[in-house]
Amino acid sequence: MICSAASTSRQQKLYVLAQTVGWVGFTFINIGLSQLHRGITLSTVCIFVGSNAIGWLLSHLYRCWIHRRGWKHLGWPALLPRVTAAVFLLAVLWALLDRPLYLVSDLDLKELRVTPAVQFVFSVFNGVWILLLWSLLYFGYNIADRYRRSELERAQLAAAVKEAELRALKSQVNPHFIFNALNSLRALIGEDPLRARQAVTQLANLLRYSLQSGQLETVPFEEELRIVNDYLALEQVRHEERLRLRLDVEPDTLQLAVPPMLLQTLVENAVKYGITRRPDGGEIAIIARLDRQGLLLQVVNPGEVPLPGENGQETDSTGVGLRNAAERLRLLCGEGAGLELRAGAGGTVVAEARIPQPGVRTPAFAAV
């Protein structure tokens, strides 16, 4: 190429294709219109081919100048006078270069009742509108392409921010269950070595799951339920009969996608505020339903919904975990997802998560 291209290889190929097809097509249109108007001769064909070849070359040199001067990055107020001046000068040059074609051809301008001066003015006018149209197409495409790339970069930036936020939230969620599990294991080692070995296996499962799921946005609900069972088995070492579990899980929900460690966070909150702080303990219920709005996940424990800041729940690790879980749901699933902590029947607290599933439209949901 005459100038060094500032565009990508794909854009360069597209330009060459459009430039060639456009000018060749324009030449055939001129020949066809001339045939309809007054017939066509070999000289007329040569004039059209030669003139449009000059137009092809001038428009390409024009593009090189645009790249060299950085006109593609100018706003319309600065671009319009430059384009107008360039188009007029190129049209005059085009008309001058066309003159030899008419001199060597057998086209008789007198027959057409056109003087050389009038023919020159007509050639300039013709070149102006052709090059203006070329400029409109060229700059229009570049503006549209810049807008498309800007939108793509904005989307990629938003995705990168979202991924960074999710990783930061996961790094805060992961330590929550480890601390409680280690406390349970420490209490068990001196009392029942065999049970302690089982607890070590369960803790290893928890740690392995934490590491593996940290790389995933979602996991099957069945996996979450299995890990929560291991966690509750460790907690039952401490609480014994004070901790009772009730599962009410529809089979259709087991393969649905949920954020990793979501159920674990809800159950940990239920154990801490519904069992640990009550002398008689109580029952934790895990309920999973599939409805038209997606997966409805509930963890129910005895107690009362604390006021903001009450008992330090807004600032301790579990309170942070609930807020992180709600934020992860929002980032992953949009406004149709949410996490709500509310009072239930019979002196219970219900942590309720709504998780939209693919193909299901959901309304906006309350958040913690």
Buried (B, 14 or more C-beta within 10 A) or exposed (E): EEEEBEBEEEBEEBBEEEBEEBBBEBBEEBBEEBEEEEEBBEBBBBBBBBBBBBBBBBBBBBBBBBBEEEBBEBEEEEBEEBBEEBBBEBBBBBBEBBEEBBEEBEBEEEEEEBEEEEBBEEBBEBBBEBBBEBBEEBBEBBEEBEEEEEEEEEEEEEEEEEEEBBEEBBEEBBEBBEEBBEBBBEBBEEEEEEEBEBBBEBBEBBBEBBEEBBEEBBBBBBBBBBBBBBBBBBBBBBBEEBBBBEEEBBEEBBEBBBBBBBBBBBBBBBBBBBBBEEEEBBBBBBBBBBEEBBBBBBBBBBBEBBEEEEEEBBEEBBBBBBBBBBBBBBBBBEEBBBBBBEEBEEEBBBBBBBBBBEEBEBEEBEBB
